[in-house]
Amino acid sequence: MVSFPGLSRAGSLLSLLLLVSIQLSGFSVNGPAEPIMALLGEDVTLPCQLYPEQSAARMHIWWYRAQISPAVLVVQNGQEQSGEQMLEYRGRTKLVGDSISQGHVALLIQHVKASDNGLYRCRFQDGPQALHTCLLSSGLGSIPHVHMTGLKEGGIQVLCSSGGWFPSPKVQWKDMAGAKLPSLSESQTQDWDGLFHVKSSLVVTDSSMSNVTCSIQNPLSGQEKVKEGRASSRTPFFPRMSPWKAALAGTVPVLVLLLIGISYIGWKEHQAKDREIEEKEKESQEIQQIRNEKEEALKIRAPVNLNHELFHQNNSDPKRKKDGREETQDLPLADNKGDCNLLTLDGKGFTTGRYYWEVDVEDNDEWVLGVYETNEEKMAPLKKPSMKKFRVLEKKKGEFRALACDSQKVLLEEPLTEECPQKIVVFLDYEDNDISFYNMINGMHIFSFTQDKFSAILYPYFKLKSMELSPSA
């Protein structure tokens, strides 16, 4: 939970909707008078307590949104009732601490999402009314990307874009002196996870204005991200030579040749810039297409299961069995005993279509997850590991990397600089020859493997040890 500056006006308006203390039969329910704000991905606590202090251990307690069922969290006689809970809050909510005997039933929401934004109600058994608390989710997006797109209305059009904002951000253009500049157009779209992507364009008609800045601000926190962009007269978008000089140069053969050479260079640079713009537009379209396809893939969840044979074979620790987290022996890829894959697939592997599956690695120090392929059409997923080719993410000794390898050599190894996530979604698009990994918590892209064409059967792969090549390789 964090505090944000510049929210007195929004806070005063929202506080009118909050019921600070609600008189019940013999006691009251107290809560915050102002909205509670939290950054996306962080944890937040919503207070709620009985006054005067008394035990709520035997009471029926509800935390809910618009309707009481299904609820955000239900506690009866000190026990959570998961059957009455909304799916999107399962595993992310609980009562804070062990103070229910003093009447403290504060709600902890973990990994705040954009969809968590809004009004929450705390209600006790036999209470005619509920306490209202407002949660404001706030997301700070990416650093703006500023670049020139071409000629527009007698000047140079400059485009500024950024994503990952919540709520809808404000965009402001300025010159180097800090003076505000009017934008030509602005558009905002929401991703599947509720985050905003904004685009704003500006036309620079003054050739002496070399630099402009694009500022994108979160209206709740007042935080902003700024990027400077160039709109220099040295670019081929502005004329290099006036017409009367070109006519004068025609009278002198040497100057004519010089003019032709300059014009040709300028034309080539202009063509290169146009190609760059077309490539960026094509790339943007491809990214949107991939995003749409990934959204469609979310509807096709792969039938991936835990390999219970390896689970019981390699797991003798009763505590680990209870927790359902298995560790396997660390075998090289070319070992005849297999590679300790903990996942099995209902069916005969992937040979067409789009699929996804989710893997919760939590805080394990070493793990490997991804996809492997084999040319054996009828082989079992754990046989003949020497014929497998792996495309995986690997965590080992604090290092996080993408790895493509077979039993003899490493085909690709790329370190990943971002923080290693605890929950990962694996997307497989067989027709587009694409294997992509995403952070399940914030939806951010981690890495993608692409190749010319899949020609073998693909299987999901996961184990709680790192990769090792055969010593004979």
LINNOR-V850746 format. One record per run of one state. SS is the DSSP state (hx for helix, st for strand, lp for the rest). FROM is the first residue (numbers start at 0). TO is the last residue. Records with the same first field share a line. If there is no record, write none. Layout:
SS = FROM-TO  FROM-TO
This chain:
lp = 0-6  15-19  23-26  30-34  39-42  46-47  51-58  64-69  71-71  76-77  80-80  85-85  89-91  95-98  102-102  104-105  109-112  116-116  124-129  139-143  152-153  166-168  175-178  181-183  190-194  204-209  217-222  230-241  249-251  297-299  301-302  306-306  314-316  323-341  345-348  350-352  360-365  374-383  387-387  396-397  406-408  415-421  429-432  439-443  450-455  463-472
hx = 7-14  81-83  86-88  99-101  113-115  242-248  252-296  307-313  317-322  384-386
st = 20-22  27-29  35-38  43-45  48-50  59-63  70-70  72-75  78-79  84-84  92-94  103-103  106-108  117-123  130-138  144-151  154-165  169-174  179-180  184-189  195-203  210-216  223-229  300-300  303-305  342-344  349-349  353-359  366-373  388-395  398-405  409-414  422-428  433-438  444-449  456-462
